[in-house]
């Protein structure tokens, strides 16, 4: 009977696991570090970090850690406690990187709501593109390249990276549009390029206008024709 229950729990966790890229912080042995959350489920998460100073800081199997997740999808920072079940050290273009899987001690309601929100957004239609646009951050205007667009948000490339969780105003202009489209959003994450000049950042939209869905459909049709 126990084996059947364990198998059911494992299946439920697989079904609810989603791929994400969200910055977070974790505390291990009273030390706090930054990390990137790579996937998330109601049962646990996979974290990646390049901030650990040495291998002695590597969370090992059965270590207890606490994770703080702060994203615009949450009304307040979400704190999660868990146990490290596996860990590994590798190399990337950014240097040494640590990955470790964490099993949560409990499943707060806020976590279930976050997973539901993120899963719903992934079902929204999106289109890859390369369109020049502008955005305003702290009353200053900057240029950017729009890489991916959906009704829930967008991915940009720019020489200037706005602060995470900051509000920006985006203006899109395309041949298929009668007039420029202005959208408000919150920067959900950002990544600096290897050269250190600019990088990419993601934005979650606040109350996107109806014209955005029309634009996405038109761009998707144009891409399929090419």
Phi, psi and omega in degrees: 000318179299320180296320180295316179297319179297320180295321177297317179298318179297318180296320179296321181292321178297319183294327184267357182285133178230149177279132180221170170217086183235133177288144179208179175229148177224150180244127179224126182053044177070003176255140182248138183223160174270153180205168175243124178278122185264325173212162187212138174216174179290346181259341183177189183207163174244124182247150176230136183216139174247009187264354181288126186290330181203169185291341177292339179276353182297122175297123182260170182305135180078002173292142174269131177224160174240142184238136175244122182244124181231110181221160181294345178283351181248145177285333180211157178306140181257125180254129182233140177247144181197182181237133178289125180256338176200155179206155180205156178240133179218186179239144176223182179294345179263003181108206182292134180230140180247134174237138178209140178266139183236133174259124183289145177284329178210171183238091180293156182300324181297327178293317179297321179294320179296314179299319179296317180296313181294322180294319180296320180293328181288342178277347180288143179295141177222160181221135177274143184197181171217092182236131176289143180208179176231157174215152180250127178225124182054043176069008177248143182259137181227159176263150179209166176247121179279123185256321182214140185222135173218174179289343181265340183175189184205162176241132184235157170238133184203154175287335177251130179251115178291160181292144177297140182075003177277154179269138178226161179241119186254138176240120180252138177226129180217158181299329183280359182254138177288329180211159179302148180250125181251130184227137175266146180202174178238132180290117184267329176197162179211157180218124180283141179293164181299324181288344181088358179255106179071200180161212181235152175212149180253148181230134172260127186282146172256116177048063180298143181290156179302331181296339181294317179298320178297317179297316180299317179297318179295315180295322178296319178295318179296321179293321181292333179286329183281000000 
